[in-house]
Amino acid sequence: MKTLREINKEEIQNESAGWLNNLRQKAYERFASLGFPTNRLEAWKYINLEPILGSAFLAEEGSAPSLSFAGAAGQGFLLCDLGKALRERETLLKGVLGASCAAEENPFALVNTFSFRGGVFVYVPDHVTLEAPIHLSFTGEGREAEPPVFYPRILVVAGKCARIKIIADFIGRGQGKFFSNAVAEIHLGEGACLDFLQVQRSESDANILFSTNRFYLKEYASMNAISFTQGGGVTRNETSVEFEGQGGFASLKGLGVLRGQSQVFSHVAARHRAPHCTSRQFYKMVLSGRAKSEFNSLVAVPKGSQKSDSNQMSRNLLLSDTAEAFARPQLRIDTDDVQCVHGATVGQLEKDELFYLRSRGFSKELARFVMTYAFAQEVLEEVGEPALKAALEKLTEEEIRLSLRGVTK
């Protein structure tokens, strides 16, 4: 086994078709020019990469993915293993798989590009509506000896005016260690609509979950994305939206419920490369123990993108004196006639609100729970699938009750 630092060119998966092998080579060359990040870079300032880069991982075939779709699909709809799609549907993948490889700034995303062995491909033709959600589940099993590393890859292509719902579920099993380095590329055609829910659940604080989600929106495409994170050791989620045509809309929301020494790092970017586009970012974290979170957000509006509309908000609730939350929403505006605002809050439960509930007959414990759960509920209520919403609400309730044990203030 080798540490991640010891990645070399000979390990590139070069048994694939010529165009894919060229993509892997380009990804490696880009990675070699960047190198692994350090804490001197703003995007990696708060995360300690040494335990990750210095650990030896054993590459596995995949993280036990399962695919399900319970609805009736229109003609031409595809849901299949990415490896099969590379063999049988090559023309659908060229130009969209690794689309931003040459400009990719995340070295871990590049490592996935030249290392992935499997994944999922979803193709929805023009004007096809999928009423039922597509459920993608990736399960990683940790080990004390020879911990595995997985490189899940998700590629979604939705045609003109297509409508699609996707649930990406990442589950960490066992008490051993593993590293999951996932990448999702989602291309939305003109007028396409997407609901995307990413769930990360871990049984061990030894699990390391990295995800890189890249969304590309053509004219008048719209998307609603929600991320939910519970537990785990170190979780880093990087999400970007590229508006490639006017009139696009993107809503990005996130909720994390963390205790112990869990750490979640959320990096979000919306690039308004076309006029009349709207983006919304709304992230909440509930932290107890020595948990730590980061919200690093960027909205970029280059010249010519008039009538851009964006809003960034990060709210963090600290249930202990040792929990930490860092929030850094940023605006980079190079044009006029735009509406862009941002904000962030970090604090504890409001004493006046606690007093109000106590005066209405609530016990201290119940008052704290009600206020904390209400804080989280604002994001959970946006989950559109009833069964999954109920499961996440139950999980959130359990985690909050555990987080509030021992809280006296």
C-alpha positions in Angstrom: 0.0 0.0 0.0 1.0 3.6 -0.6 0.0 6.8 0.9 -1.9 9.3 -1.2 1.3 11.4 -1.4 2.9 8.6 -3.3 0.5 8.6 -6.3 2.4 8.3 -9.5 1.7 8.3 -13.2 2.0 4.6 -13.6 -1.1 4.1 -11.5 -3.4 5.8 -14.0 -6.1 3.5 -15.3 -4.9 3.2 -18.9 -6.8 0.2 -20.0 -9.7 2.3 -21.3 -10.6 3.8 -24.7 -8.2 6.3 -26.2 -10.2 9.4 -25.5 -10.7 8.3 -21.9 -7.1 7.5 -21.5 -6.3 11.0 -22.8 -8.6 12.5 -20.3 -6.9 10.6 -17.5 -3.5 11.7 -18.7 -4.7 15.4 -18.8 -6.1 15.0 -15.3 -2.8 13.7 -14.0 -0.8 16.4 -15.7 -3.1 19.0 -14.2 -2.8 17.4 -10.8 1.0 17.2 -11.1 1.1 21.0 -11.8 -1.0 21.8 -8.8 0.2 19.2 -6.3 -1.7 18.4 -3.1 -2.9 21.5 -1.2 -1.5 23.0 2.0 -3.0 25.2 4.7 -1.4 28.2 3.1 -4.2 28.1 0.5 -7.4 29.8 1.7 -9.6 27.0 0.5 -7.7 24.5 2.6 -6.9 26.7 5.6 -8.9 25.0 8.3 -8.6 21.3 7.4 -5.7 19.2 8.6 -4.7 17.0 5.6 -1.7 15.4 7.2 -3.7 12.4 8.6 -5.2 11.9 5.2 -2.2 12.3 2.9 0.1 10.5 5.3 -2.1 7.4 5.6 -1.7 4.3 3.4 -5.0 3.3 1.7 -5.7 0.2 -0.4 -7.5 1.0 -3.7 -10.8 -0.9 -3.9 -13.0 -1.6 -7.0 -15.8 0.6 -5.7 -17.8 1.5 -2.6 -20.7 -1.0 -3.1 -22.9 1.2 -5.3 -26.6 0.4 -5.8 -29.0 2.0 -8.2 -32.7 2.2 -8.1 -35.6 3.8 -9.9 -39.2 2.9 -9.2 -41.0 5.0 -11.8 -41.9 4.6 -15.5 -39.2 6.1 -17.7 -39.5 7.7 -21.1 -37.8 6.3 -24.2 -34.1 6.7 -24.2 -33.7 7.1 -20.4 -30.5 5.4 -19.1 -29.4 4.4 -15.6 -26.4 2.2 -15.6 -22.9 1.5 -14.3 -20.5 4.1 -15.6 -18.1 1.4 -16.8 -20.8 -0.1 -19.0 -21.7 3.3 -20.4 -18.1 3.9 -21.3 -18.1 0.7 -23.3 -21.5 0.9 -24.9 -22.5 4.6 -24.9 -19.3 6.4 -25.6 -20.8 9.1 -27.8 -23.0 10.3 -24.9 -20.1 10.6 -22.5 -17.5 12.4 -24.7 -17.3 16.1 -23.9 -19.2 15.9 -20.7 -17.1 13.5 -18.6 -14.3 15.6 -17.1 -15.6 18.7 -18.9 -13.7 21.1 -16.7 -10.6 19.0 -16.2 -8.2 21.6 -17.7 -9.4 24.3 -15.3 -10.0 22.1 -12.2 -8.6 23.6 -9.1 -9.3 20.8 -6.7 -6.5 18.2 -6.7 -8.7 15.5 -5.1 -11.2 15.8 -8.0 -8.4 15.3 -10.4 -7.2 12.2 -8.5 -10.7 10.8 -8.9 -10.6 11.5 -12.7 -7.5 9.5 -13.3 -8.3 6.8 -10.6 -12.0 6.0 -10.8 -12.9 2.5 -11.8 -16.7 2.6 -11.6 -19.7 4.7 -10.9 -23.1 5.7 -12.2 -24.3 7.2 -15.5 -27.7 8.8 -15.8 -29.0 10.1 -19.2 -32.4 11.8 -19.6 -33.4 12.7 -23.1 -35.1 16.0 -24.2 -38.6 16.6 -22.8 -38.5 13.4 -20.6 -39.9 13.8 -17.0 -39.0 11.3 -14.3 -41.5 11.6 -11.5 -39.9 9.2 -9.2 -36.4 9.9 -7.8 -33.3 8.0 -8.8 -31.6 6.6 -5.7 -27.9 6.2 -5.8 -26.3 4.5 -2.7 -22.6 4.2 -2.1 -21.6 2.2 1.0 -18.0 2.1 2.3 -16.8 -0.4 4.9 -13.9 0.8 7.0 -11.1 -1.5 8.2 -8.4 -1.1 10.8 -5.8 -2.9 8.7 -5.4 -1.9 5.1 -8.1 0.8 5.1 -9.7 1.2 1.6 -10.0 4.2 -0.6 -12.9 4.6 -3.0 -13.4 6.9 -6.0 -17.1 7.0 -6.8 -18.0 8.9 -10.0 -21.5 10.2 -10.9 -22.2 11.6 -14.4 -25.7 13.0 -15.2 -26.8 14.4 -18.5 -30.3 15.9 -18.7 -31.5 17.1 -22.1 -33.7 20.1 -23.0 -36.7 20.6 -20.7 -35.9 17.3 -18.9 -37.0 16.9 -15.3 -35.1 14.7 -12.9 -34.7 13.9 -9.1 -31.6 12.3 -7.7 -30.8 11.1 -4.2 -27.0 10.4 -3.7 -26.6 8.5 -0.4 -23.1 8.0 1.0 -22.9 5.6 4.0 -19.9 4.7 6.1 -20.2 1.4 7.9 -18.1 -0.1 10.7 -15.6 1.4 13.1 -12.6 1.1 10.8 -11.1 3.7 8.6 -11.7 4.5 4.9 -11.5 7.4 2.5 -14.2 8.1 -0.1 -13.2 10.7 -2.7 -16.4 11.2 -4.8 -17.0 13.4 -7.9 -20.4 14.2 -9.5 -20.8 16.0 -12.8 -24.3 17.1 -13.7 -25.1 18.8 -17.0 -28.6 20.4 -17.4 -29.8 21.3 -20.8 -31.9 24.3 -21.8 -34.9 24.5 -19.5 -34.0 21.3 -17.6 -35.0 21.0 -13.9 -33.2 19.0 -11.2 -33.8 18.1 -7.6 -30.6 16.8 -6.0 -30.2 15.5 -2.5 -26.9 14.4 -1.1 -26.8 12.5 2.2 -23.7 11.6 4.2 -24.0 9.3 7.2 -21.1 7.7 9.1 -20.9 5.2 12.0 -17.3 6.0 12.8 -15.2 9.1 13.4 -12.5 7.4 11.4 -14.4 7.8 8.1 -13.2 10.4 5.7 -15.7 11.7 3.1 -14.7 14.1 0.3 -17.2 15.1 -2.4 -16.9 17.4 -5.4 -20.1 18.3 -7.2 -20.0 20.2 -10.5 -23.3 21.6 -11.9 -23.5 23.0 -15.4 -26.7 24.9 -16.4 -27.7 26.0 -19.8 -30.3 28.7 -20.6 -33.3 28.7 -18.2 -32.2 25.5 -16.4 -33.0 25.3 -12.7 -31.9 23.2 -9.8 -32.6 22.7 -6.1 -29.8 20.9 -4.2 -29.8 20.0 -0.5 -26.9 18.3 1.4 -27.3 16.6 4.8 -24.3 15.5 6.8 -24.2 13.5 10.1 -21.2 12.3 12.0 -18.0 11.0 10.5 -14.5 12.1 11.1 -13.6 14.6 8.3 -16.1 15.6 5.6 -15.3 18.1 2.9 -17.9 19.0 0.3 -17.1 21.3 -2.6 -20.0 22.4 -4.9 -19.9 24.7 -7.8 -22.6 25.9 -10.2 -21.6 27.2 -13.6 -24.3 29.3 -15.3 -23.6 28.7 -19.0 -26.8 30.5 -20.3 -29.1 33.2 -19.2 -32.1 32.8 -17.0 -30.7 30.0 -14.8 -31.7 29.3 -11.2 -29.8 27.4 -8.5 -30.7 26.9 -4.9 -28.0 25.3 -2.7 -28.9 24.4 0.9 -27.1 22.4 3.5 -27.5 21.0 7.1 -24.9 19.4 9.3 -25.5 17.9 12.8 -22.1 17.3 14.4 -20.9 16.2 17.7 -17.8 14.7 19.2 -14.8 15.6 17.0 -16.6 15.6 13.7 -15.5 18.1 11.1 -17.4 19.4 8.0 -16.0 21.8 5.5 -18.4 23.2 2.9 -17.1 25.1 -0.1 -19.6 26.6 -2.4 -19.3 28.6 -5.6 -21.8 30.1 -8.0 -20.4 31.6 -11.2 -22.8 33.8 -13.0 -21.3 33.6 -16.5 -24.5 34.8 -18.1 -27.1 37.5 -17.4 -30.4 37.2 -15.6 -29.3 34.2 -13.4 -30.3 33.7 -9.8 -28.4 31.7 -7.0 -29.3 31.1 -3.4 -27.0 29.6 -0.7 -28.3 28.7 2.7 -26.3 26.5 5.1 -26.9 25.6 8.7 -24.7 23.8 11.2 -25.5 22.4 14.7 -22.3 21.7 16.6 -21.5 20.2 20.0 -18.5 18.8 21.7 -15.3 19.6 19.8 -17.0 19.6 16.4 -15.8 22.0 13.7 -17.4 23.4 10.6 -16.4 25.8 7.8 -18.6 27.6 5.2 -16.5 29.1 2.4 -18.6 30.6 -0.3 -18.1 32.5 -3.5 -20.4 34.3 -5.9 -18.6 35.5 -9.0 -20.2 37.9 -11.5 -18.0 38.7 -14.5 -18.5 41.5 -16.9 -21.6 41.2 -19.0 -23.7 39.3 -16.5 -26.2 42.1 -15.7 -29.3 41.4 -13.6 -27.5 38.7 -11.6 -29.2 38.0 -8.3 -27.5 36.1 -5.4 -27.9 35.5 -1.7 -25.5 33.8 0.6 -26.3 32.9 4.2 -24.5 30.7 6.8 -26.0 30.2 10.3 -24.2 28.2 12.9 -25.5 27.1 16.3 -22.9 26.1 18.9 -24.1 23.9 21.8 -20.8 23.8 23.5 -17.9 26.2 24.3 -15.4 24.0 22.5 -17.2 23.8 19.1 -16.0 26.0 16.3 -17.6 27.4 13.2 -15.9 29.5 10.5 -18.0 31.4 7.9 -16.6 33.3 4.9 -19.1 34.3 2.3 -17.4 36.2 -0.6 -18.6 38.3 -3.5 -16.5 38.9 -6.7 -18.5 41.4 -8.8 -17.1 42.9 -12.0 -20.3 44.3 -13.5 -23.1 46.7 -12.6 -26.9 46.3 -12.2 -26.8 43.3 -9.9 -28.3 42.3 -6.6 -25.9 40.3 -4.4 -26.0 40.1 -0.6 -24.4 37.8 1.9 -24.4 37.2 5.7 -23.3 34.8 8.4 -24.1 34.2 12.1 -22.4 32.1 14.8 -24.0 31.9 18.2 -25.6 29.9 21.0 -29.2 29.4 22.0 -30.9 32.7 22.8 -31.5 33.1 26.5 -34.6 35.2 26.0 -36.2 32.5 23.8 -35.3 29.8 26.3 -36.8 31.9 29.1 -40.0 32.3 27.1 -40.4 28.5 26.6 -39.6 27.9 30.3 -42.3 30.4 31.2 -44.8 28.4 29.2 -44.1 25.2 31.2 -41.2 23.7 29.1 -38.5 22.0 31.1 -34.9 23.2 30.4 -34.1 20.0 28.4 -37.3 20.2 26.3 -36.9 23.9 25.6 -33.3 23.4 24.4 -34.4 20.5 22.2 -37.3 22.4 20.7 -35.2 25.4 19.8 -32.4 23.4 18.4 -34.6 21.1 16.3 -36.5 24.2 15.0 -33.2 25.6 13.9 -32.5 22.5 11.8 -36.0 22.0 10.6 -35.9 25.0 8.3 -33.6 23.0 5.9 -35.2 19.6 6.5 -38.6 20.9 5.4 -37.3 21.5 1.9 -36.7 17.7 1.4 -39.4 16.7 -1.1 -39.4 12.9 -0.7 -41.7 12.0 2.3 -40.0 8.7 3.3 -36.5 10.1 3.2 -37.6 13.3 4.9 -39.0 11.3 7.8 -35.8 9.3 8.1 -33.7 12.4 8.1 -36.0 14.1 10.7 -35.7 11.1 12.9 -31.9 10.9 12.5 -31.6 14.7 13.2 -33.8 14.3 16.3 -31.6 11.5 17.7 -28.4 13.4 17.0 -29.7 16.6 18.6 -30.7 14.7 21.7 -27.2 13.2 22.0 -25.7 16.5 21.4 -27.6 18.2 24.1 -26.7 15.7 26.8 -24.7 17.5 29.4 -25.6 21.0 28.2 -26.3 23.2 31.2 -26.4 26.7 29.8 
